[in-house]
Amino acid sequence: MFTTIYNNIVSHREAYMKIVIIGAGKIGLSLASCLSQDGNAVTVIDTNPKAVENAVNSYDINGVMGNGVNITVQNDAGVNKSDVLIATTGSDEINMLCCLIAKKLGVKRTVARIRDPEYSRQFILMLDMMGLDFAVNPELESASEMARLLRYPTAISLDTFAKGRVDLAEMIINEDSLLDGVKISELPRVLDNIRLLVCAIQRGDEVIIPNGNSVIKAGDKIHITAGHEQLAAFFNKIGAYTKKLRRVLIIGGGRIAYYLARRLQDSGMTVKIVEKDEKRCLELSEMLPKAEIIHGDGTDQSLLSEIGFSQYDACVAATGIDEENIIISMFAKHCNMSKIITKVSKSTMMDMLQSVGIDTVISPRQMTENLILSYVRALKNTEGSSVITLHKVVDGRVEALEFRVSENSAVVNTPIFELQLKKNLLISCIIRGNNIIIPGGRDVILPGDNVIVTTSNEQLSDLDDILK
């Protein structure tokens, strides 16, 4: 078997971990870039020599040209001496086989992207049988976030921490908002002591990690951490609750539509799916007997009018083509639909969407990257207070990280106001057992707590990194 090895001289440095990524596609390369910037020694494997060469020339990584399921290729990439192997090819079967081989060669941890619903039902069994330590299903994760957003229609994005007990919500401040012109320090009074924390503000191109003197203004996008009940109370207090969503139209019948429809039906919502491929419509009819499946083009205005488009409470544009999703979302906005969710794959589309007023955007690729980055960062310091959840917000310029606090952490048993914290950083939430604490200056972090930190600083891998 002929393989070509591309070495990057800069990569021969003291590294946190040795990581091999199989698949030099968009997700693989984005992970390679982030993990290399974190100080890891990264090697990419791909059958496309041009892709490998471009990756090595563009990033501080090494590359191997060859088939990732081949033992010789994995050995050439140093899998047997690596800490993590990440398989992100377009084939679930190849990803699983790569992980199985890597485990036999001696890699410590394996991560795979797995998308097929049939495999997703057997995740726990597969993790054991196929030598997988961590698996990510981009479409399932995207559908889960969409379902959460349909529960809180006012939020334009919604992430979770502490196994779903703490929400990180994003919303836009309108000119008539109760919060327009309010100082952060005045929020408890204005909100009748609802316990939440504004952990980031986006004002145009400016990103603000706020303090007590920061002022919220109309047009701002604010990011809030709170427990479920407190978040619901907040939306109710500011008059942001709309009527409960009951009828949802999904345009595009791919995997996301299937996962989402199942979740929405379980919560009592009525779901209709429009899909242009007749064979896929028949499959969905069998898989989702309670959903109404329409064979047609979701960009056809006459079809949408025929099925009563404007009568639906929410529209999810989830076709495989970004441009179609944008057109559908713009039409839904023109029809004043209560909630619009747009699936987008290309990161270059994000700014365009904001300029036309489409705010709730789901990127399966970005979700996959965040989940894998969070898992890998957590492996860096298993003895310390390592990352267990990571979300990127404000177009990736701010990270919200959840840490598990160890007994030997430098931040424990000290009031927060006495900690010498780095700039542009905020301790947003403390989870202690069943209690969710929105911290003040006199609160103390204890061993065993989970702590959420919001920061525009990068490369935090341990809770102690928040200190100067």
N, C-alpha and C positions, 0 to 999 in steps of 0.2 A: 504493500500500500504506500503510495507516494504522498508525502505531506510536505507542506512548506511552512516554515516557522518564521514569523516576523517578530524581531526583537526590537524593543524600544529601550534605548540606553537609559533614559531617565527613570524607567520602571525598576531598575536595580537599586532599590533603597530599602531601608528598614520600614516594614509595613505592619499595619495592624493584623491583617489576615491575607491569605492567598485565596483568590476567588477565580473560578473558571466559569465563563458564561458561554453556553452553546446557543448560537443563533445571533447573527449580527444584523437583525432587523431593527426597527425603530425602538422597541422596548429594550432589546438587548443592548443597543448602543447607548441609550439614555441611562440605563443602569450602570453600564461600564463607566460612563463619564462621572456619575455621582459617586460611585463606590471608589473610583480612583481618586477623586477629589477628597474623599474621606481618609485617604492615606493607605488604602489597600493596594496590594499588587494584583492586578486584574489581567487575565488572559481570555481572549475571545476566540471561539472556534466557529468556523462556517465553511460551507462547501464553495462559496463564491469568493475567489481570490481577490477580486476588486474590492468587495465589501470589507474583507479583512485588512487589506492594505490601506484603504481609506480610514478605517477605524484606528489603526496603529499610528497613521500620520496625523490624525485629528486629536487623539486623546493620549494620555500618559499610560498606555497599556501595551501588552504584547498580544500577538495573534498567531493562530495556527489554522492553516487552510486544510480542511479535510472533513470527513463525516464524523459527527459527534458520537455515533453509536459504535464506532470502531475503537477497539481497545488500544491499538497502536497510537491512534490520534489522541486519545485521552491521556495516554502515557506521555506523549510528546508535549502535551500542554501542562503536564505536572499534576494531573488530577490526584494521583496517589499521595502527593505531598500537600494537597490543598485543604483548606478549611471548609469551603463551600463550593458546590457546583449548582449553577442555576441554568435550567433548560427552558428556553423561551422560543423554540421553533414554532412553526405554524401547525405542527402535528402533535396531538396529545400522545399518540402511541410512541412517537420518537422521543418526546420529552420524558415519558415514563421509562423507556428502555435506557436512555442516557443515564438517568438517575440510578437505575438498577445496576448498570455496569460500573458506574462511579463508586457505588457503595461496595461492590466486590473488590474494587481496586484500593479502597481504603480512605476515600474522602470522608470527612467528618459529618457534614450536613449536605442534604440535597433539597433543592427547591424546583418545582415544576409549574408551568402554566398549563392548566387543564380546563377545557371549555365545554366538552360534550356533556349534556344533561345526564346521559346514562352513567358516565363516570362519576359525576358529581354526587349521585345518590349513594355511591359506594366509597366516598372519600376516606372514611375511617378505616375500612378494610384495606383499601389500596395503600394508605400510608404505611401500613405494616408489611403487606405482601410485596410491594414494589420498591421498598427501600426509600420511601419519600418521608422527609421530615416536615415539609411545608408545601402546600399546594394552593394555587390561586386560580379562581375562576372569574375572569374579568366581567363576563356578562352577568353572572349571578351577583357579584358585588355591586355592579351598576344598578341592577334591578332592585336590590335591597335599599340602596340609597334613594332611588326614585320613589319607592314605596314610602320611605320616611318623609320625603319632601311632600308627598301628597297628603300626609297626615298633618303637616304644618304648611299650608299653602303660601303663607306670607314669606317664609324663608326661601332664599334663592340657592342656598346650599346648606347641607346638614350632615355633619360627621359625628361619630360617637366615640366615647372613651369608656374605660372601666366596664368592658363587656356590655356596652349599650346603656349604661346607667346615667352617663353624662353626655349632654349634647353640645356640639360646637356649631352654632347657627349663624348664618350670614343674612343680613337684610339691608334694604335701602331706606334711608331716612327721607321721608317726603316733607314737603314744605309745611304741611299742616300737622306734622308729627308732634306729639307731646314732648319728644326728646330734642327737638330743634332748639339749639342755643343753650342746652343744659350742660353744666360742668359734670365731669365724672364723679366728683366728690358729692354732688347734689343728687345723684341717682337714687340712693336709698329713700330720701324724702319724697322725691317725685313719684317713685314707684311703690310707695307704701311698704318699704322694706322687703320687697321681693328680692330674693338672694340670687344675684347673677353678677357676672363680671364682664365688662367690655374689654376684650383682650387685644383687639387690633382695629384700627380705623384706616380705611382707604379713602383718600380725598384726591380725586383726579389721579395723577401719577405719584402722589405722595403716600407713603406708608408710615403710619404712626402707631407705635406701641405706647398706649396712653398712660398718663399718671393722673393724680387727682385734679390737677389744674387743666387738663385737656377738655376742650369743649366740643360737643357733638353738633354738627351743622347739617342743614338740609342738603341732600345730594350725597352725603357720606354713605359708604358701605361699612357697616359695623359688624364685627364678629363677637359673638356672645357665648360664654360658657355658663351652663346651668343644668340642674337636674330636670327631668321630664316635667314634673309638676310645676316647678318654678318657671320653666320656659313657657308652659301653657298659660300660667298666670300672667306672665309678662306680655304675651301677645294679646291676651284679653284686656289687660290694663290699658295698653296703648291703642286699643280699638282696631287691631290689625287682623282679628279673626274674620274670615269670610264664612259663608255658609259651608257646611260640611260637604265635601266632595262625594258624590254618589255615582256619577256616570263618567267613565274615563274612556277616551278613544286613543288607541295606540296605532300609529301609522308605521308599518314595517313589521313583518312577522318572524323576525329572527329569534335567536336564543334569548335576548333581553326581553322581547315581547312575551315569550313563553314563561320565563321566570316571574316577570312582573304580573302577568295576568293571574297566575296561581296565587301570588301573595294578595293581590287586590280582591280576588274573589273570596279568599279566606276571611278577609276583613269586611265582607258584605257589600262590596262595590260591584256595579254592573260594568262589564268590560266588552268593548267591541274592537276587533283588530282588522285593519285593512292591509292586505298583502297582494302584490301584483303577480306572484308566482302561484299558479293554480295547484301544482303538486304540493307546495308548502301549505297552502290553505287546507288541503285534505288532511295533511299530517296534523296541523293545529286543531282541526275539528275533532280528530280522534284523541289528541292529547288534552284538549280543553273542551270537553263536551258542554260545559255551562257558558262558555263564551260565544259571542256571535262573530263569525269569521266572514269577512267580505272580500271577494276576489276583485281587485281593481287597483288603479294607480292612485296613491295617496296625494299626488300633486295635481290631480284632475279636479278643478274647482267644481265642475258640474256634478261629479260623483260625490264630493264632500257635501254639496248642497242637498243632493238626493237623500243622503243618509242622515241629514239633520245635524250637520257639523256644529252649528252655533248653539245647539241645545245641550251640548256636553259640558260638564263642569271643568274638565281638564283634557289636554291633548299632550301625548308623548310622541315626539317625532324621533323614531328609532330605526329608520331605514339604514342600509349600508352605505349610503352616499351622503356626505356632509352637506353638500349644496342643496339636496332635496330636503333635508331636515331643516335647514335654515329657511327655505321658501315656505314650508309647511308652518313653521313657527311664526313667521311674519304674518301669514294669513290668519293664524289663530289669534295673534295679537290684534290684528285689524278687526276681528270679530269679538273682541273684548272677552275672550275666554278667561275664566278665573285663574287657571294655573296652566303654564306651558313649560314643558321640559324638553330640552333639545340634546340629543346625543351627537357628539362631535369627536372625531378621531384625530384630526389635524390640529396641532397646537397653534398653527398660524391663523386658524379661524377665530380664535378666542377674542382678539381685539375687534374684529369685524362684527361679531355678535353683540358686543357691548355697545358699539356705535349705533346699532339699529334697535337697541332697547331690549335685546333678548338676554336675560340675566341668568336663568337657571339652566346651566349646561353641565352635562355629565360626560366625562371622558373615561371610557374603560381602560385606555392605555395608561392614563395618569393614575387611576386607582390601583392598577396592577403594580406600577412602579412604587407607589407609596407603601403598599403592603409588603413588598419584597424588601425595600430599603429598611422598613421598620424591623422586619425579622432579622435581617443581617446585622443591623446596628445593635440589636439586642444580644447577639452572639459575641460581640466584641469584649464584653466584660461581664461574664456570667456571675462573677463573684461580687461585682459592684452594683450600683444603682442604675441599671441599664434601661434602654428604651424598650417599651413593650407595645406602644402604639405611636404612629406618626402620621400626621396629616399636613399637607402643604396647602396653604390658603393664599389669598391675595396674589393670584397668578404665579404661585410658586415662590413668592418673595418672603413669605413668613412661614415658619414651621411651628406646629403645635405638637408637642411631644409628651407622652405619658411615661413616667419613670416609676419603677418599683424601688422603694427606698430600703437600702441595706443598713445594717446596724453600724457599720463603720463609715457611713457617709459623713462628710464634713458639715452638712447642713442641718443635721438632726439636733433637737433639744435647744435650738436657738431661736428667739423671736425673729420673725421675718424682717422686721425693720432694722435688726442688727446685722443681718447678712450683707456682705459686700458683693452685691450682684453686678454682673456685667451690664453695660448699657443696652438699650433696646431689647429688654427682656422683662417678662412678667410671670410671676407665679399665679396661675389662673384658677387652680382648683386643687383641693386636697381630698382624696377619698380614703376614709378611715373606717374599715368594716362596712357597715350599711349606711354610714353617714357621709353626706356630700357637703364639704366645707368650702364656701367662697371666702378665701383668706383675707384677713386684715393684717395690719402691721404687727400685732401682738400674738398672732397665731404661731404655733410651733409645729414643725414637721417631725414626725416620729418614725422610728424603724417599722417597716411593714406597711406604711402608707403607700398609696399611689399618688403621684404629684403630676399635674399637668402644667407644662411650661410653654409659654408663647414667646417666640423670639424671631427677630430678623437676622440674628447671627446664625451661621451654618456650622455643621459638623459637631453638634452636641451629641455625644454618645453615652455620657454618664451624667447623673444629676450634679455631681461636683463640678462639672464644666460650667455651671451657671455662675460660679464665683470668680471674682477677678484674680 
